């Protein structure tokens, strides 16, 4: 293959060679059928992932997907879904620029003469958030081939280009959609990041390492022009911290994601007995103590109330530098996780099946967010969810604005003018009424006895 690789750039510029390659391509189509995208070739699968009804190879024992022919050319970028991006089969050449990255796509030889030149601008994160470095995807044809930079590294495996800017402090915007996008390749995929942040790569190295056998490529700092036969730009997300199994490869869902993450951190099987049932101790109750917004201003009183209810309390203060190995072990050793609505609740992925997550929902018509962001995903993962909605008097907004202010009496005003996020998400803290919260603790105790 090495002589062929050396001749490839010259062949790409020769119309006669293109015609020859087109003939070879047609002959190949006669011999081989075109497989669908995301074909997976693996081993027998681990019992954990079989729980989801889809046999998948266990971590460390995947079999690399065999080489496949590309499907017929179609528009490579799907902008009809704001959480999707681009996928291309042929030759894709990512290259870094001063303010944005570019991907040059050269279609298969048989389609070079008939395809049209096209350009897309993609924010390669699931929610396409402002602040994420743009990637310009340019599809070339026979007359524009010279635009593409020359390859300096050729890879025979697929790659996924994704962003690490924007909201990357939790699983929702990177790790869940990255799992949905890359897991089907069984580790034989290269992850190419824009806006790469060292703290993120270190903190979530186990998850990234379980998705790919190869080191993450920092596209912004990479001096190479890497060429791939199959490239995806952007992560395929469906909902905040959730997966639509009907649209995901192999029917992946949040249960499969939780099983995968627990395996990446070498935790016991998710169906292992809850800690309170295996050691005869008090149920362990982890409380997430946020440091900025939506924090418990009377945290000590809340901890005391939980202890009086018969729980052993473990405090967790999330930080960007927290070691995830220790966090994973601590959460796995707990029966209950409680916290105000926020990213810290994504740590529920480390709970065992049948554990309980208690979500404290702040004031300001936030119940739908609580259910959509964490309630439904918890159920999809086999974790029980209890919602506690604070009363107006438990919000620090009540003290700041007074009981007659529209912030308290008519939150819809602020949803209509677009300032609801600033008020209810950023300005608000919680003074939990421990007497009012007590029945919720009793509910949790009953659930753990089931």
KAGIKA-V876654 format. One record per pair of residues at least 12 apart in sequence whose ideal C-beta (glycine too) atoms are under 10 Angstrom apart, sorted by the first residue. I is the first residue (numbers start at 1). GAP is how many residues later the second one is. If there is no record, write none. Layout:
# KAGIKA-V876654
i->(I I)
gap->(GAP GAP)
This chain:
# KAGIKA-V876654
i->(1 1 2 5 5 5 8 8 8 8 9 9 9 9 11 12 12 12 12 12 12 12 12 12 13 13 13 15 15 15 17 18 18 18 18 18 18 19 19 19 20 21 21 21 21 22 22 22 22 22 22 23 23 24 24 25 25 25 25 25 25 26 28 28 29 29 29 31 32 32 33 33 34 34 34 34 34 35 35 35 35 35 35 36 36 36 37 37 37 37 37 37 37 37 37 38 38 38 38 38 38 38 38 38 38 38 39 39 39 39 39 39 39 40 40 40 40 40 40 40 40 40 40 40 40 40 41 41 41 41 41 41 41 41 41 42 42 42 42 42 42 42 42 42 42 42 42 42 42 43 43 43 43 43 43 43 43 44 44 44 44 44 45 45 45 45 46 46 46 46 46 46 46 46 47 47 47 48 48 48 48 48 48 48 48 48 48 49 49 49 49 49 49 49 49 50 51 51 51 51 51 51 51 51 52 52 52 52 52 52 52 52 52 52 52 52 53 53 53 53 53 53 54 54 54 54 54 54 54 55 56 56 56 56 56 56 56 56 57 57 58 59 59 59 59 59 59 59 59 59 60 60 60 60 61 61 62 62 62 62 62 62 62 63 63 63 64 64 64 64 64 64 64 65 65 65 65 65 65 65 65 65 66 67 67 67 67 68 68 68 68 69 69 70 70 70 70 70 70 70 70 71 71 72 72 72 72 73 73 73 73 73 73 73 73 73 73 73 74 74 75 75 75 75 76 76 76 76 76 76 76 76 76 76 76 76 76 76 76 77 77 77 77 77 77 77 77 77 77 78 78 78 79 79 79 79 81 81 81 81 82 82 82 82 82 83 83 83 83 83 83 83 83 83 83 83 83 83 84 84 84 84 84 84 84 84 84 84 84 84 85 85 85 85 85 85 85 85 85 85 85 85 85 85 85 85 85 85 85 86 86 86 86 86 86 86 86 86 86 86 86 86 87 87 87 87 87 87 87 87 87 88 88 88 88 88 88 88 88 88 88 88 88 89 89 89 89 89 89 89 89 90 90 90 90 90 90 90 90 90 90 90 90 90 90 91 91 91 91 91 91 91 91 91 91 91 91 91 91 91 92 92 92 92 92 92 92 92 92 92 92 92 92 92 92 92 92 92 93 93 93 93 93 93 93 93 93 93 93 93 93 93 93 94 94 94 94 94 94 94 94 94 94 94 94 94 94 94 94 94 95 95 95 95 95 95 95 95 96 96 96 96 96 96 96 96 96 96 97 97 97 97 97 97 98 99 99 100 100 100 100 100 100 100 100 101 101 101 101 101 101 101 101 101 101 101 101 101 101 101 101 102 102 102 102 102 102 102 102 102 102 103 103 103 103 103 103 103 103 103 103 103 103 103 103 103 103 104 104 104 104 104 104 104 104 104 104 104 104 105 105 105 105 105 105 105 105 105 106 106 106 106 106 106 106 106 106 107 107 107 107 108 109 111 111 112 112 112 112 112 112 113 113 113 114 114 115 115 115 115 116 116 116 117 117 117 117 117 117 117 117 118 118 118 118 118 119 119 119 119 120 120 120 120 120 120 120 121 121 121 121 122 122 122 122 122 122 122 122 123 123 123 123 123 123 123 124 124 124 124 124 124 124 124 124 124 124 124 124 124 124 124 125 125 125 125 125 125 125 125 125 125 125 125 125 125 125 125 126 126 126 126 126 126 126 126 126 126 126 126 126 126 126 126 126 126 126 127 127 127 127 127 127 127 127 128 128 128 128 128 129 129 129 129 129 129 130 130 131 131 131 131 131 132 132 132 132 132 132 132 132 132 132 132 133 133 133 133 133 133 133 133 133 133 134 134 135 135 135 135 135 135 135 135 136 137 137 137 137 148 148 149 149 150 150 151 151 151 151 151 152 152 152 152 152 152 153 153 153 153 153 153 153 154 154 154 154 154 155 155 155 155 155 155 155 155 155 156 156 156 156 156 157 157 157 157 157 157 157 157 157 157 157 158 158 158 158 158 158 158 158 158 158 158 159 159 159 159 159 159 159 159 159 159 159 159 159 159 159 159 159 159 160 160 160 160 160 160 160 160 160 160 160 160 160 160 160 160 160 160 160 161 161 161 161 161 161 161 161 161 161 161 161 161 162 162 162 162 162 162 162 162 162 162 162 162 162 162 162 162 162 162 163 163 163 163 163 163 163 163 164 164 164 164 164 164 164 164 164 164 164 164 165 165 165 165 165 166 167 168 168 168 168 168 168 168 169 169 169 169 169 169 169 169 169 169 170 170 170 170 170 170 170 170 170 171 171 171 171 171 171 171 171 171 171 171 172 172 172 172 172 172 172 172 172 173 173 173 173 173 174 174 174 174 174 174 174 175 175 175 175 175 175 175 175 175 175 175 175 176 176 176 176 176 176 176 176 176 176 176 176 176 176 176 177 177 177 177 177 177 177 177 178 178 178 178 178 178 178 178 178 178 179 179 179 179 179 179 179 179 179 179 179 179 179 180 180 180 180 180 180 180 180 180 180 180 180 180 180 181 181 181 181 181 181 181 181 182 182 182 182 182 182 182 183 183 183 183 183 183 183 183 183 184 184 184 184 185 185 185 185 185 185 186 186 186 187 187 187 187 187 187 188 188 188 189 189 189 189 189 189 189 190 190 190 190 190 190 190 190 190 191 191 191 191 191 191 191 191 192 192 192 192 192 192 192 192 192 192 193 193 193 193 193 193 193 194 194 194 194 195 195 195 196 196 196 196 196 196 196 197 197 198 199 199 200 200 201 201 201 202 202 202 203 203 203 203 203 203 203 203 204 204 204 205 205 205 206 206 206 206 206 206 206 206 207 207 207 207 207 207 207 208 209 210 210 210 210 210 211 211 236 236 238 239 239 239 239 239 240 240 240 240 240 240 241 241 241 241 241 241 241 241 241 241 241 241 241 241 241 242 242 242 242 242 242 242 242 242 242 243 243 243 243 243 245 253 253 253 254 254 254 254 254 254 254 254 254 255 255 255 255 255 255 256 256 257 257 257 257 258 258 258 258 258 258 258 258 258 258 258 258 258 259 259 259 259 259 260 261 261 261 261 262 262 262 262 262 262 264 264 265 265 265 265 265 265 265 265 265 266 266 266 267 267 267 267 267 267 267 267 267 268 268 268 269 269 270 270 270 270 270 270 270 270 270 270 270 271 271 271 271 272 272 272 273 273 273 274 274 274 274 274 274 274 274 274 274 275 275 275 275 275 275 275 276 276 276 276 276 276 276 276 276 277 277 277 277 277 278 279 281 281 282 282 282 282 282 282 282 283 283 283 283 283 283 283 283 283 283 283 283 283 284 284 284 284 284 284 284 284 284 284 284 284 285 285 285 285 285 285 285 285 285 285 285 285 285 285 285 285 285 285 286 286 286 286 286 286 286 286 286 286 286 286 286 286 286 286 286 286 286 286 286 286 287 287 287 287 287 287 287 287 287 287 287 287 287 287 287 287 287 287 287 288 288 288 288 288 288 288 288 288 288 288 288 288 288 288 289 289 289 289 289 289 289 289 289 290 290 290 290 290 290 290 290 290 290 290 291 291 291 292 292 292 293 293 293 293 293 293 293 293 293 293 294 294 294 294 294 294 294 294 294 294 294 294 294 294 294 294 294 294 294 295 295 295 295 295 295 295 295 296 296 296 296 296 296 296 296 297 297 297 297 297 297 297 298 298 298 298 298 298 298 299 299 299 299 301 301 301 301 302 302 302 302 302 302 302 302 303 303 304 305 305 305 305 305 305 305 306 306 306 306 306 306 306 306 308 308 308 309 309 309 309 309 309 309 309 310 310 310 311 311 311 311 311 311 311 311 312 312 313 313 313 314 314 314 314 314 314 316 316 316 316 316 316 316 317 318 318 318 318 318 318 322 324 324 327 327 328 328 328 329 330 330 331 331 331 331 331 331 331 332 332 332 332 332 333 333 333 334 334 334 334 334 334 335 335 335 335 335 335 335 335 336 336 336 336 336 336 336 336 336 336 336 336 337 337 337 337 337 337 337 337 337 338 338 338 338 338 338 338 338 338 338 338 339 339 339 339 339 340 340 340 340 340 340 340 340 340 340 340 341 341 341 341 341 341 341 341 341 341 341 341 341 341 341 341 342 342 342 342 342 342 343 343 345 345 345 345 345 345 345 345 345 345 346 346 346 348 348 348 348 348 348 349 349 349 349 351 351 351 351 351 352 352 353 353 353 353 354 354 354 354 354 354 355 355 355 355 355 355 355 356 356 356 356 356 356 356 356 356 356 357 357 357 357 357 357 357 357 357 357 357 358 358 358 358 358 358 358 358 358 358 359 359 359 359 359 359 359 359 359 359 360 360 360 360 360 360 360 360 360 360 361 361 361 361 361 361 361 362 362 362 362 362 362 362 362 362 362 362 363 363 363 363 363 363 363 363 363 363 363 363 363 363 363 363 363 364 364 364 364 364 364 364 364 364 364 364 364 364 364 364 364 364 365 365 365 365 365 365 365 366 366 366 366 366 366 366 367 367 369 369 370 370 370 370 371 371 374 375 384 384 384 384 386 386 386 386 386 387 388 388 388 388 388 388 388 390 390 390 390 390 390 390 391 391 392 392 392 392 393 393 393 393 394 394 394 394 394 394 394 395 395 395 395 395 395 395 395 396 396 396 396 396 397 397 397 397 397 397 397 398 398 399 399 400 400 400 400 401 401 407 407 407 407 407 407 411 411)
gap->(153 155 152 146 149 222 83 143 146 219 136 139 141 142 98 79 94 97 100 128 130 133 134 136 129 132 133 97 98 127 92 91 92 94 95 124 127 90 91 94 89 87 88 89 91 86 87 88 89 90 91 86 87 85 86 44 45 83 84 85 86 84 41 82 40 43 81 38 36 37 35 36 34 35 36 37 38 30 31 33 34 35 36 32 35 213 31 33 34 50 52 147 193 195 212 27 49 120 143 145 146 147 194 210 211 212 26 27 29 145 146 210 211 14 15 16 17 22 23 25 143 144 145 146 209 210 16 21 22 23 24 25 27 145 147 13 14 15 16 19 20 21 22 23 142 143 144 145 208 12 13 14 15 18 19 20 143 12 13 14 17 19 12 13 16 17 12 13 14 15 213 214 217 223 212 222 224 207 208 210 211 212 214 215 221 222 223 134 201 203 206 207 210 211 214 209 204 205 208 218 219 220 302 331 193 198 199 200 201 202 203 204 205 206 207 208 192 197 198 200 202 203 191 195 196 197 198 199 202 195 127 128 130 194 196 200 203 204 129 130 205 128 147 150 151 152 201 204 205 207 127 150 153 203 125 126 121 123 124 125 126 148 151 123 124 125 93 121 122 123 124 125 149 92 93 119 120 121 122 123 124 165 122 89 90 162 163 21 90 161 162 20 39 18 19 20 37 38 41 159 160 16 18 17 36 38 39 15 16 17 34 35 37 38 39 41 42 66 13 15 12 43 45 64 12 13 14 16 27 29 31 39 42 44 61 63 155 156 157 28 41 42 43 44 45 60 62 156 157 42 156 158 41 42 43 49 155 156 157 166 41 44 45 46 155 42 43 44 45 94 97 151 152 153 154 155 156 164 38 42 44 93 97 148 150 151 152 153 154 163 35 37 38 39 40 41 43 50 52 75 76 77 96 147 148 149 150 151 152 17 19 34 36 38 49 51 53 75 145 146 147 148 71 73 94 143 144 145 146 147 149 15 17 18 19 49 51 140 141 142 143 144 145 16 18 19 69 139 140 141 142 15 16 17 18 19 21 22 25 49 50 138 139 140 141 13 14 15 16 17 18 49 57 60 63 136 137 138 139 140 12 13 14 45 47 56 63 66 67 69 134 135 136 137 138 139 140 141 12 13 45 47 54 55 56 57 58 59 132 133 134 135 138 41 43 55 65 67 98 100 123 125 128 130 131 132 133 134 137 139 41 53 54 124 127 129 130 131 37 98 122 123 124 125 126 127 128 129 36 37 38 39 122 123 122 34 35 21 22 33 34 35 36 94 120 21 23 32 33 34 35 36 60 62 91 93 94 118 119 121 132 17 32 33 34 35 36 45 46 47 117 17 19 21 32 33 34 35 36 45 56 58 89 116 125 128 130 32 33 34 35 36 40 41 43 44 45 121 123 13 15 32 33 34 35 43 126 128 33 34 35 36 38 39 41 42 121 32 33 34 35 121 33 30 31 28 29 30 31 32 33 28 29 30 27 28 24 25 26 27 23 24 25 21 22 23 24 25 26 27 30 19 20 21 22 23 17 18 19 20 15 16 17 18 19 113 114 13 14 15 16 12 13 14 15 39 41 111 112 12 40 42 43 71 110 111 13 36 37 38 39 40 41 68 69 70 71 95 108 109 110 111 37 38 39 40 41 42 43 48 49 52 53 69 70 109 110 112 36 37 40 41 46 47 48 50 51 52 54 55 108 109 110 111 112 113 114 39 40 45 46 50 108 110 113 35 38 106 107 109 34 36 37 38 39 44 35 36 32 34 35 36 64 30 31 32 33 34 35 36 41 62 63 102 30 31 32 33 60 61 62 63 86 87 29 60 26 27 28 57 59 84 98 99 97 24 94 96 97 77 79 76 78 75 77 73 74 75 76 77 70 71 72 73 74 75 64 69 71 72 73 74 75 71 72 73 74 75 35 59 62 71 72 73 74 75 76 32 71 72 73 74 28 30 31 32 33 55 56 57 71 72 73 24 26 27 30 31 32 70 71 72 73 74 23 26 30 31 32 33 53 55 58 60 67 68 69 70 71 72 73 74 18 21 22 25 29 30 31 32 33 51 52 68 70 71 72 73 74 75 76 29 30 31 32 33 56 58 67 70 71 72 73 74 12 15 16 19 20 29 30 31 32 33 34 54 57 70 71 72 73 74 30 31 32 33 56 70 71 72 29 30 31 32 33 34 35 36 37 52 54 56 28 29 30 31 32 29 176 27 29 31 32 35 36 152 30 31 34 149 150 151 173 174 175 177 70 71 148 172 173 174 175 176 177 33 36 70 86 90 172 175 176 177 178 206 65 67 68 69 70 171 174 201 205 62 64 67 68 170 19 26 30 33 34 61 63 25 29 32 33 36 60 66 82 85 86 171 174 59 61 62 63 64 65 66 67 76 78 81 85 170 173 201 57 58 59 60 61 62 66 71 13 15 26 29 30 33 34 57 58 59 28 31 32 56 57 64 69 73 75 77 78 81 82 55 56 57 58 63 64 65 67 68 69 72 73 76 77 30 51 53 54 55 56 67 68 26 29 30 50 53 54 67 27 28 65 66 67 69 73 74 77 64 65 66 68 26 27 28 45 47 64 25 26 27 22 23 24 25 26 27 24 25 26 22 23 24 25 39 41 43 22 23 24 25 26 27 36 38 41 17 18 20 21 23 24 25 26 24 25 26 27 30 34 36 39 40 41 15 23 24 25 26 27 29 24 25 26 39 23 24 25 20 21 22 23 24 25 26 21 123 20 121 122 16 120 14 15 17 119 121 122 116 117 118 119 120 121 122 124 57 60 120 59 119 120 55 57 58 59 60 118 119 122 50 53 54 57 58 117 142 56 55 50 51 53 54 55 49 53 12 13 15 15 133 134 137 138 129 132 133 134 136 137 13 16 102 104 105 107 108 131 132 133 135 136 137 139 140 12 15 130 131 132 134 135 136 138 139 12 13 14 134 137 135 124 127 128 95 122 123 124 125 126 127 128 129 15 98 125 126 127 128 124 125 92 120 123 124 12 90 91 92 93 94 95 119 120 122 123 124 125 12 90 94 122 123 89 63 67 88 89 66 70 87 88 89 90 60 64 59 60 62 63 64 66 67 84 85 59 62 63 58 61 62 64 65 66 82 83 85 64 65 84 83 84 62 79 80 81 82 83 84 85 111 112 113 81 82 83 111 60 80 81 79 80 81 60 61 62 77 78 79 80 81 82 174 37 57 58 59 60 77 80 35 36 58 59 60 79 169 172 173 58 75 77 171 172 74 54 31 54 25 27 28 29 30 31 53 26 27 28 29 51 52 53 72 73 161 162 165 166 27 28 29 30 46 47 49 50 51 52 53 71 18 21 22 24 25 26 27 28 29 49 50 51 52 53 71 73 156 159 25 26 27 28 29 30 41 44 45 47 48 49 50 51 52 53 58 61 64 65 69 71 12 15 16 19 24 26 27 28 29 30 47 49 50 51 52 53 57 71 73 27 28 29 30 43 49 50 51 52 54 55 56 57 59 72 13 14 26 27 28 29 50 51 55 26 27 28 49 50 51 52 53 54 139 140 26 27 28 50 134 137 47 49 69 131 132 133 134 135 136 137 45 46 47 48 50 66 67 68 72 96 101 102 130 131 132 133 134 135 136 22 44 45 47 101 133 134 135 42 43 44 64 133 134 135 136 97 99 102 132 133 134 135 96 131 132 133 134 135 136 16 18 131 133 130 131 132 133 36 58 128 129 130 131 132 135 12 131 130 127 128 129 130 132 133 136 30 32 52 128 131 132 135 138 126 130 133 125 128 129 131 132 133 135 136 131 132 135 23 24 25 27 130 133 134 137 22 23 21 23 25 16 17 19 20 22 23 14 15 18 21 23 28 31 27 21 24 25 26 28 29 25 23 26 20 23 19 21 22 21 17 20 16 17 18 19 20 21 24 17 18 19 20 23 17 18 19 13 16 17 18 21 22 16 17 19 20 21 109 112 113 15 19 20 21 22 48 50 105 108 109 111 112 13 14 18 19 20 21 22 41 46 18 19 20 21 22 48 50 99 102 103 106 18 19 20 21 35 19 20 21 22 30 48 50 88 89 90 92 18 19 20 21 25 26 28 29 32 33 46 48 49 83 84 89 17 18 20 31 32 83 30 31 12 13 14 15 25 28 29 32 33 40 27 28 31 26 29 30 33 35 37 28 29 32 34 27 30 31 32 33 30 31 28 29 30 31 28 29 30 93 94 96 23 26 27 28 29 92 93 22 27 28 29 30 87 88 89 91 92 17 18 20 21 24 26 27 28 29 30 87 26 27 28 29 30 79 82 83 85 86 12 14 15 16 19 26 27 28 29 30 26 27 28 29 30 34 70 72 77 80 13 14 26 27 28 29 69 27 28 32 33 34 35 62 63 66 67 68 26 27 28 29 30 31 32 33 34 35 44 45 48 60 61 65 67 26 28 31 33 43 44 47 48 50 51 56 57 59 60 61 63 64 24 46 47 49 50 55 59 23 24 45 54 58 59 62 20 22 55 56 15 17 18 19 14 16 13 12 60 63 64 66 54 55 57 58 61 53 44 48 49 51 52 53 55 38 40 41 42 43 46 47 42 45 15 16 17 19 15 38 40 43 35 36 37 38 39 42 43 12 13 29 32 33 34 35 36 31 32 33 34 35 14 26 27 30 31 32 33 30 33 30 32 23 27 28 29 22 26 12 13 16 17 20 21 12 13)
